[in-house]
Amino acid sequence: MSGRPLLNRRLDGLGTTIFAEMSALATATGAINLGQGFPDTDGPESVREAAVRALRDGRGNQYPPGPGVPELRAAIAGHQRRFYGQVHELDPDTDVLVTAGATEAIAASMLAFLEPGDEVIAFEPFYDSYAACVAMAGAKRVPLTLRAPSFRPDLDRLRDLITPRTRLLLLNSPHNPTGMVLTAEERTAIAALAVEHDLLVVTDEVYEHVVFDGDHVPLATLPGMRERTVAISSAGKTFSFTGWKVGWAMGDARLVAAVRTAKQFLTYVSSGPFQYAVAEALRLPDAYFATLTADLRRRRDLLADGLGAAGFQVYRPAGTYFVTTDIAPFGERDAYAFCRALPERCGVVAVPNSVFYDDPEAGRSQVRFAFCKRDDVLKEAADRLRTLGG
Ligand SMILES: *Cc1c(COP(=O)(O)O)cnc(C)c1O
């Protein structure tokens, strides 16, 4: 084995995810965990019961079909038609692939589409698995930096970043962690660039139902996009069952077949009984989705107001579970040091956005808090944080 490092060079520097580190800190200190974005209340009882029923009835206890159970694939296609219209018509047999969460759909897409040396443009701060998946595929990530206070993408800059080596745009809207939601104008401009430069596009839409301001429209529905776009979503955030890991990739049959080729050698299949339950969840009435958004909007405001009162500079998000803040008003500059000390100082865990940037300056003093928690938990966290200012 000589002196060669165990971890290969592609994964060098990826270490432990910040969520594991901060959640361990929450457990060790008993602090309120507003770091990792998982709800502290399970999703609908009817959906939980559907999973129990599937398990008891022996549906999904053995390997389900590779692309996912037909009931779920039909429900996914139905969900796209219901929320995004006929332009997003999908054939459940060829255009839908069920995956082990959105995470596997992202990984399989990168492994399927990228050659070593290819460039992938993605918004920075990145969702943490993007950098790892692009690296595992041997490709190079190229950040399009979203800057406070608006976090709007600079589309002239995007044009400049596209080179002959650019293979793919990996786009996330609503965007974790900044809460930015692409506008109609931005969607149109991005789609035009993708078409002009003949790029593949992978869209991470896991917060499609968590939009407070503006609207969510899948890029795949724009002219010229269908044949180049793989859309990814998941049951985790929409139905508050993040532990079930049921996600999906959607698009033209040839794109989905390529993703399936990689996916079949990662997990092959997963989450058998949960797939049946998620099929039912996707058919919940519109009121479910409206209530989810309204609940989270209230919680966003509760936490954002609390953080403002505690002295943070608050960037109120247009979507997602997260509010990004700046700690500069406290005279502090280092979000990572701040987050490591925060549980001791006041019993709250948050995540430094700085770790999601390649550009160390761009997010150095930004801290992210999750608000997908019970109102009483958010109020208690806000009370604790109010002691910070001194
Ligand atoms: C939570 C999250 C994911 C992962 O989704 P899973 O279905 O849990 O794998 C992917 N992308 C973003 C932006 C997320 O916030």
The ligand as a Gaussian input file, in Angstrom:
#p B3LYP/6-31G(d) Opt

LIG

0 1
 C      -32.569000      17.668000       0.709000
 C      -31.996000      17.997000      -0.626000
 C      -31.667000      16.984000      -1.537000
 C      -31.711000      15.524000      -1.172000
 O      -32.960000      14.970000      -1.299000
 P      -33.191000      13.441000      -0.854000
 O      -34.471000      13.103000      -1.506000
 O      -33.243000      13.433000       0.633000
 O      -32.050000      12.637000      -1.352000
 C      -31.200000      17.340000      -2.789000
 N      -31.068000      18.634000      -3.129000
 C      -31.354000      19.634000      -2.273000
 C      -31.167000      21.035000      -2.719000
 C      -31.810000      19.349000      -0.989000
 O      -32.046000      20.343000      -0.134000

